[in-house]
Amino acid sequence: MASLALPPARQAPAPPASPLPLAGLHQLPRDASILYDIGRVDSSGRLPSNGIVNALRWHHGSNLDVTLTSRSIVIRAAPDGPFSVPRRPCIIIPAHARRPHGIKPGDQVLIAAAPDYGLVLVYPLSALDEMISCYHSAQPEAETPR
């Protein structure tokens, strides 16, 4: 599944619009453009999601911070982040972040990115199952045609 938007022509990297505290993640769908992708994690935790990496304007050497939440992995640009984008830009999920979420090599994950905030959320597909189930359980039952 490809990302939903194409990035603009190459431009100089820009800093995120403003840091977004993790407590504010629930606000993203209302105030930012979100890009989605589903990627397969390789044995080194890499996700080749070029559309999202380009939209984030991450480049070789960009510093990143990785934060675990109970349901997702948050990766964001951080000037003093302990991780950096490799020579071939991609999303990397460090082993310490994959283990608690049960993400293994070959697994697919949902990637949601907010380029305006330099932010990526990574969810195991089990979270997507839960999201879909919650969405449909909150909707009124549709009447079946007679």
Summary of the structure (lengths in Angstrom):
residues: 146
radius of gyration: 16.2
end to end distance: 35.9
largest distance: 61.8
contacts: 380
relative contact order: 0.22
helix: 28%
strand: 25%
